[in-house]
Amino acid sequence: MNNSAEAHEGIGEVQHYLDGARLIDALTAHDPATPLAPAIAAVLRDLNLRVYPTSSANSDYVVLDIHGVSIALQRRRDALYLHLDTTETADERIAYEVNGCGENDYELF
């Protein structure tokens, strides 16, 4: 992963970043003759992973960027924090499910 020297507002820590191309390279480095399944490679090409380490009791803040959406999560002492950012999409609704309890809709507008 690459380290960025920038501090990020609200987090205050250095960002570690891995883009899809580097992830594919890392996953295939052990045996370049055995490529990833095409469906996995297609998803990984568009995926970016960002990690913001924290020195608190919380876990690191982890962000996946895929399909124009940022999905962030952090394990906190009292809860799991989940953040979805769809500002780069035309989505008007998010359908979600937690722990197999059925699908729910969240209207964005």
PECOR-V365565 format. One line per field, one symbol per residue. phi: phi as a letter, one per 20 degrees, with the letter a starting at -180 (. if undefined). psi: psi as a letter, one per 30 degrees, with the letter a starting at -180 (. if undefined). A space follows every 50 residues. Layout:
phi: ???
psi: ???
//
This chain:
phi: .eedeeedgndmcfedccegffffgffdffbgfdffggffffffgedcdc cdfcdefffgedcddblmcdddbbedgdaeeccdcdfecegdbdebbclm enfcdcfec
psi: lkkkfkkkkfeglkkkkkleeeeeeeffefiffjllkeeeeeeeegkkkk kjklgafllljkkkjkhgkkjklkjleflkkkkkjgfglgkfkkklkkhg glklkjkf.
//
